[in-house]
Amino acid sequence: MPMFLDTLDAGFEAAFRDLLAAKREDTPDVDDIVAGIIADVRARGDAAVIELTARFDRLELTPETLVFTPEEIDAECAKVPEHERRALEQAAERIRAYHVRQMPQDQRWTDPEGASLGWRWTPVSAAGLYVPGGLASYPSSVLMNAIPAQVAGVERLVICAPTPDGKANPLVLLAARMAGVKTIYRIGGAQAIAAMAYGTATIAPVDKITGPGNAFVAAAKRRVFGRVGIDMIAGPSEILVIADADNDPDWVALDLLSQAEHDESAQSILITDDAGFGQRVAAAVAARLETLERRKIAAASWRDFGAVIVVRDLNEAATLSNRVAPEHLELCVADPEALAEKITHAGAIFLGQWTPEAIGDYVGGPNHVLPTARSARFSSGLSVMDFLKRTTLAKMTPEALRAIGPAAQTLAVSESLQAHGLSVRARLDRLNER
């Protein structure tokens, strides 16, 4: 059974804090192993990647076969049924249309002192996109990572997608093709992250690495950060649903289970202002767990980390939601727009009972790579901005330097940085000679 809480109970605050603090990741201590893998790849390059791929993925490769050939990609793409191809095309079209609107504009202006100021945006030169393999092989993640990079104008995009036992996912390769990615390496794990960060004789290094992965991939991304940029370190998936009684309990139950089925460490929370409705949703979850294909995973998630919270009103629901800062937030209430105005911390908000979170995973348009583990308090989901850099611009005229230079010199002297001040003073002195 999930945890049942009521804000009117005397022990609610302590129980809610425990819910927020619960450690959901049973992550093994892999950092030392990952450190060794990265060091090995840096030292031996392709040879280390090939050996590690044989060990972990049971796949024998050579430097020449690390990458899929165009013919291999063609053959795999041809296996995709037409209805799946059409669905992927629709998803790609909608994701691209959404992300095109995120592109920022360069700015340039002249201030009252006559200085020309501004900024411009330029893409990273190369990005590496990690795509999990095996059971957790998601073509939707290919689109969500590659399309924003393509829209941003990244010149070189590569994908690392492990193929355990040599089995590729045709949909993953088709998604890569739709997103304009031509170079796909059949490698994974910490060794793939290391290869993309430091490069090998076969794999050219990139500037930024994005995409989800297991504990080894997450640890590797942490270790290479600084050498390259990364998107985020994602934890188990999570959903919070705020729902009033005017909803179908079964719909809400399915929305909760849509995240619970991802991982035994995923978390699904319902906040409602009607205790009876909360009980009906819990009963609906139990009924659905009888037939759900991934019921063992979903049941463990719901049992260990699920919660139903009864609140006095929707204002209190919004307050609690902001403390949770969920990855996914559904507002299944009469006026979701008004309630959304009160939400300050959430990775993605889904407005109204006709907007299940699962739409956002595939075809909604917004990115599904989102901050987890309460990091929505300070970070955002993946976007075009993750593949862009802002460079500031400044140009002084003699008159502008005369107007603001003395203040710069004063501050430089106050910080005991003599050359700083002199570099301004020398120019001001030249102006005074005129």
Summary of the structure (lengths in Angstrom):
residues: 434
radius of gyration: 25.8
end to end distance: 83.5
largest distance: 88.4
contacts: 1451
relative contact order: 0.14
helix: 49%
strand: 16%
